[in-house]
Amino acid sequence: MGRLRYFLLAACLGVLMSCGKDAGKDEARYYVRYTGETSTLHIVETTYTVATDTGIDTYKTTGSRSDYSVTIGPVKKGFKASIACMCDETESYYIKSQRVTIEVSKDGEPFAQKASGTDMASYVID
């Protein structure tokens, strides 16, 4: 009977210890920072479109210089981050420079650049 008690006690402790390990593990939390910069020769309207955890957000600015930055989150693994920038001017030679970037932070770590482009970029958090 003594061995059975020790076996049951060891089994219960093993179950309790394994439950404690899993309970402390939370799913990773990711934050996405989108940035955009546009410089044009003339005053134009610039529209930034970004993916969020609740859908699509847009931001419009008017001027010859447009800077945009927004941080969203937390989002989960598998989230598809995307940013697009469009100027209302149809003549591309009016645009002096244009750049968008996506940066990701995991669990409070520093942001790291994951994607960039001239007018659009996307990245899937894996």
JOGI-V243781 format. One record per pair of residues at least 24 apart in sequence whose ideal C-beta (glycine too) atoms are under 7 Angstrom apart, sorted by the first residue. I is the first residue (numbers start at 0). GAP is how many residues later the second one is. D is the distance in Angstrom with one decimal. If there is no record, write none. Layout:
i = <I;I>
gap = <GAP;GAP>
d = <D;D>
//
This chain:
i = <26;27;27;27;28;28;28;29;29;29;29;29;29;29;29;30;30;30;30;30;31;31;31;31;31;31;31;32;32;32;32;33;33;33;34;34;34;34;35;35;35;35;36;36;37;37;37;37;37;38;38;38;38;39;39;39;39;39;39;40;40;41;41;43;43;43;43;44;45;45;46;47;47;48;49;49;50;50;50;52;74;76;76;77;77;78;79;79;80;80;80;81;82;82;83;83;84;85>
gap = <49;49;78;79;44;45;78;43;44;45;49;74;75;76;95;40;41;42;43;74;39;40;41;43;49;70;72;36;38;70;78;36;49;68;33;34;65;66;32;47;49;64;30;62;28;47;49;57;60;25;26;57;58;24;47;49;54;55;56;53;55;47;52;43;44;45;50;43;39;41;39;35;37;35;32;33;29;30;31;26;50;48;49;46;47;46;42;44;41;42;44;40;37;38;35;36;34;33>
d = <6.5;6.4;5.6;5.7;6.9;3.9;5.7;6.0;6.2;5.1;6.7;5.8;6.9;5.5;5.3;5.8;7.0;3.5;6.2;4.5;7.0;5.2;5.9;6.3;4.7;6.4;5.7;6.9;4.6;4.4;5.4;5.4;4.6;6.1;6.5;4.7;7.0;4.9;4.1;6.5;5.0;4.5;5.5;5.2;4.3;6.2;6.3;6.9;4.7;6.9;5.3;4.5;4.7;5.1;6.4;6.7;5.3;5.3;6.1;4.9;6.2;6.7;5.4;4.8;5.3;4.5;6.9;4.3;6.5;5.2;5.1;6.6;5.4;4.7;6.9;4.9;6.2;5.8;4.6;7.0;6.8;5.5;6.5;6.9;6.4;4.9;6.5;5.0;6.5;4.9;6.9;4.0;6.7;5.6;6.6;4.3;5.1;6.8>
//
